[in-house]
Amino acid sequence: MRAGSSGNSTAAPAGSTRELYNDIVTVSQIQIGLLAGAQDLQRDLNALAQQSNWGNQESLSELLRETVLALLRSSEYWTHVRATSQTVQSREAGSRLFEQLSLAERSKLSAETLVNIGGRVRQQATSQPLDSDPAAYIVVTLLVGTADDRPLFGEIRSTEALAAALRRLGSLPPSYLLIYELLWAPQDESSSLSRDELVASYPDLMQI
């Protein structure tokens, strides 16, 4: 996470410019399980990741907005969700929490076929096992670090609450967005996860 200006750790009112200059940050994660019919979403996410310059704050904010729009357009495929939003008192603690969450999610991927870091794109081909189980699901994870002094959302148990939380992320001002990571599994448009794979890799997802 980017180093920020030094300041006290007193929570500022929501929307206050003080939020941008103190050390308090919020790390939020939204994870969505979708039916495999949402293959257009995989295609859209691949295209967004290849076109975006992750090293530029404005472009990063635009990527987040476009990702949110793509997910909202695929709402008929939503089946599961897991969401957390946690405020910590320092940017160092926020950075550690973000990296822990990122590592935990990336370790679930059998292969990262598309990686974009700072605008540098790396792709590799994948091969599907011939005896793989019937595919059923796609999982998309949004991991965001912001200058907010309070959690962005609470527990999510419905499609309405999920849509509201996504819109909250999509409306974040660029100045508040400290870091953003987008993951989806599987990345290959011709692949998806069986129900057993979904349960094994993402046991905390709740059906909605």
Solvent accessible surface area in square Angstrom, and as a share of the most:
residue,aa,sasa,rsa
1,M,46,0.21
2,R,125,0.46
3,A,103,0.80
4,G,34,0.33
5,S,60,0.39
6,S,105,0.68
7,G,41,0.40
8,N,94,0.48
9,S,56,0.36
10,T,81,0.47
11,A,48,0.37
12,A,0,0.00
13,P,79,0.49
14,A,83,0.65
15,G,65,0.63
16,S,26,0.16
17,T,97,0.56
18,R,118,0.43
19,E,3,0.01
20,L,40,0.20
21,Y,129,0.49
22,N,7,0.04
23,D,35,0.18
24,I,2,0.01
25,V,0,0.00
26,T,0,0.00
27,V,2,0.01
28,S,1,0.01
29,Q,2,0.01
30,I,0,0.00
31,Q,3,0.01
32,I,0,0.00
33,G,0,0.00
34,L,0,0.00
35,L,79,0.39
36,A,22,0.17
37,G,50,0.48
38,A,3,0.02
39,Q,78,0.34
40,D,91,0.47
41,L,3,0.02
42,Q,1,0.00
43,R,115,0.42
44,D,57,0.29
45,L,0,0.00
46,N,17,0.09
47,A,40,0.31
48,L,32,0.16
49,A,4,0.03
50,Q,78,0.35
51,Q,147,0.65
52,S,19,0.12
53,N,73,0.37
54,W,41,0.14
55,G,62,0.60
56,N,64,0.33
57,Q,55,0.25
58,E,109,0.49
59,S,36,0.23
60,L,16,0.08
61,S,3,0.02
62,E,72,0.32
63,L,2,0.01
64,L,3,0.01
65,R,79,0.29
66,E,53,0.24
67,T,0,0.00
68,V,5,0.03
69,L,82,0.41
70,A,3,0.02
71,L,0,0.00
72,L,38,0.19
73,R,153,0.56
74,S,13,0.09
75,S,47,0.30
76,E,123,0.55
77,Y,66,0.25
78,W,18,0.06
79,T,20,0.12
80,H,14,0.06
81,V,2,0.01
82,R,72,0.26
83,A,19,0.15
84,T,55,0.32
85,S,18,0.12
86,Q,93,0.42
87,T,35,0.21
88,V,20,0.11
89,Q,104,0.46
90,S,32,0.21
91,R,23,0.09
92,E,111,0.50
93,A,25,0.19
94,G,0,0.00
95,S,30,0.19
96,R,144,0.53
97,L,29,0.15
98,F,6,0.02
99,E,95,0.43
100,Q,114,0.51
101,L,38,0.19
102,S,5,0.04
103,L,130,0.65
104,A,49,0.38
105,E,13,0.06
106,R,85,0.31
107,S,84,0.54
108,K,72,0.31
109,L,24,0.12
110,S,126,0.81
111,A,42,0.32
112,E,46,0.20
113,T,15,0.09
114,L,8,0.04
115,V,13,0.08
116,N,14,0.07
117,I,114,0.58
118,G,45,0.43
119,G,34,0.32
120,R,204,0.75
121,V,64,0.37
122,R,144,0.53
123,Q,110,0.49
124,Q,101,0.45
125,A,100,0.78
126,T,57,0.33
127,S,102,0.66
128,Q,92,0.41
129,P,82,0.52
130,L,190,0.94
131,D,128,0.66
132,S,55,0.35
133,D,82,0.43
134,P,117,0.74
135,A,56,0.43
136,A,32,0.25
137,Y,22,0.08
138,I,0,0.00
139,V,2,0.01
140,V,0,0.00
141,T,5,0.03
142,L,0,0.00
143,L,1,0.00
144,V,0,0.00
145,G,0,0.00
146,T,0,0.00
147,A,0,0.00
148,D,9,0.05
149,D,6,0.03
150,R,111,0.40
151,P,74,0.47
152,L,18,0.09
153,F,29,0.12
154,G,57,0.55
155,E,126,0.57
156,I,11,0.05
157,R,154,0.56
158,S,40,0.26
159,T,52,0.30
160,E,127,0.57
161,A,36,0.28
162,L,0,0.00
163,A,14,0.11
164,A,57,0.44
165,A,4,0.03
166,L,0,0.00
167,R,140,0.51
168,R,90,0.33
169,L,1,0.01
170,G,12,0.12
171,S,78,0.50
172,L,7,0.03
173,P,63,0.39
174,P,38,0.24
175,S,58,0.38
176,Y,20,0.08
177,L,2,0.01
178,L,12,0.06
179,I,39,0.20
180,Y,5,0.02
181,E,30,0.13
182,L,9,0.05
183,L,13,0.06
184,W,6,0.02
185,A,7,0.05
186,P,27,0.17
187,Q,11,0.05
188,D,40,0.21
189,E,59,0.26
190,S,84,0.54
191,S,9,0.06
192,S,14,0.09
193,L,26,0.13
194,S,7,0.04
195,R,128,0.47
196,D,107,0.55
197,E,77,0.35
198,L,4,0.02
199,V,85,0.49
200,A,81,0.63
201,S,37,0.24
202,Y,14,0.05
203,P,95,0.60
204,D,94,0.48
205,L,20,0.10
206,M,61,0.27
207,Q,126,0.56
208,I,53,0.27
